[in-house]
Structure formats: C-alpha cells, structure tokens
Amino acid sequence: LVVPEINGGKNSEAKLVANPNCTTAIGAMALWPLHQKYKLKKVLMSTYQAASGAGAEGMQELEDGLTAYVKEGAVSKPEYFAHQLPFNVIPQIDAFQENGYTKEEMKVTWELQKIFGLPDDVKVSCTAVRVPTLRAHSESIVIETEEPVDPAEAREVLSKAEGVKVVDDPASLKYPMPLNATGQYDVEVGRIRQSLIFGDKGLEFFVSGDQLLRGAALNAVIIAEQAVAARLSA
C-alpha cells in the first residue's frame, strides 16, 4: 500500500504496488505530517463520502432521485444504494463486520496502521457515512498525540506538507468543502482547533479531498512517476 508522499520511494518500485482505500488516502495526507511532528496516539474519524465513491451508478442514482423529486415531488426508489440518498445520509458503506464496524471503516484502521507503521497501541476508529454530494469525500478527524500540539503550529506544519492545502479562516467563512476540493490535487485541511477532549495533546480538524484524484488516479500516477524516475536514474 503506497501513498507516495508518505511511504513512496523504494515502495513505489516494488513489483506489486496498491493504492489504499480512497478514504484512507485523503485522511492520511493530513495525518502523516502531524504524526511525524507530534506522534499519533488515537485517531477518531467520521467520514462524509460522496455518491461517486460508489461509482458512476451511485452518482446517477443521486441525480435521478433529485430529478424525480423536482418533476414528480417524490424521490425515486433506490436501486443501487440500500436507502434513498437524496435528502438523506446513510451510515453504512460496505458490509458490516462481526465487530459492528463496516469493511470500509476497518480499511481505514488497517491501512493507516500499515502505511504509517503504527504500533498496536495506537488505535484508529472510523464511522463512514454516505452523503448526497456527487464528488469529493470529507472527514472530521480527532487525534490524541504523544506530544503537546498547538493549533497554530499545526497549521504551519500542514501548510508545508506536500499535497496539503490549509483552508482555515473561520472569520472569513473559509474552510474545506467538497465543492471546492472537487477537481483539485491537494487535500484541503481546516477547522483546526484544540481538542476539548484531549486538551493540549489533542487536535480536531476537517478535511476534503477529491477521492477520484488523491484517492485513486492521482495517487497511481505519482507512484508510476516515482518508479519510472528511479529506473531512469539507475
């Protein structure tokens, strides 16, 4: 599993390389620089995942449902999603596992642990929710760290991270949104604040990223570019 800005290099040259789950990849872009600086202890994530995460069929069902509501006053019955998505959110993505989490949620746990090389005592929990947007996933993330973390310093750390764009000016109503992240290479990070739960060793923030780029195609292209560059320089 490779996110080039995190564990690329030699890993991108391996004979078999895989993209992580798109939700993992988007969150990892913000979490990695914070982990390097402050050392993660706990990660609590809630996701807001667009219809496109379920493919073209998911996007079409959302659009058709909205069209039916405008023309007929009622949303058409779902065929692809388990429940109506327009004007609704669905707190299930993929199949439920024996522990009560869905497979999508467990992928975030498994993949972050593997990509970051986290020890077993660093816990990652996720709740994944499908929302009625067409493209770009968002995530609300709460972290507990081993080292004290200052929000202003964290903004500076994130602003220097490759593939990350800090959008964090509440006074001007500027924060990450899927509408703005759509079609963009960078993952937007904002709403950065001290955690009321974990105090000076905790941070809360919100991210939005285009999962079709950062979570899929863009990630794969950067991996290929690194592999080609390594072979040309050998």
HELIX and SHEET records of a PDB file:
HELIX    1   1 PRO A    4  ASN A    7  1                                   4    
HELIX    2   2 GLY A    9  GLU A   13  5                                   5    
HELIX    3   3 CYS A   22  TYR A   38  1                                  17    
HELIX    4   4 ALA A   51  ALA A   54  5                                   4    
HELIX    5   5 ALA A   56  GLU A   72  1                                  17    
HELIX    6   6 LYS A  103  PHE A  116  1                                  14    
HELIX    7   7 PRO A  151  SER A  159  1                                   9    
HELIX    8   8 PRO A  170  SER A  172  5                                   3    
HELIX    9   9 PRO A  178  ALA A  181  1                                   4    
HELIX   10  10 LEU A  213  ALA A  217  3                                   5    
HELIX   11  11 LEU A  218  SER A  233  1                                  16    
SHEET    1   A 6 LYS A 123  ARG A 130  0                                        
SHEET    2   A 6 LEU A  40  GLN A  49  1                                        
SHEET    3   A 6 HIS A 137  THR A 145 -1                                        
SHEET    4   A 6 GLY A 199  GLY A 209 -1                                        
SHEET    5   A 6 VAL A 187  SER A 195 -1                                        
SHEET    6   A 6 VAL A 164  VAL A 166  1                                        
END                                                                             
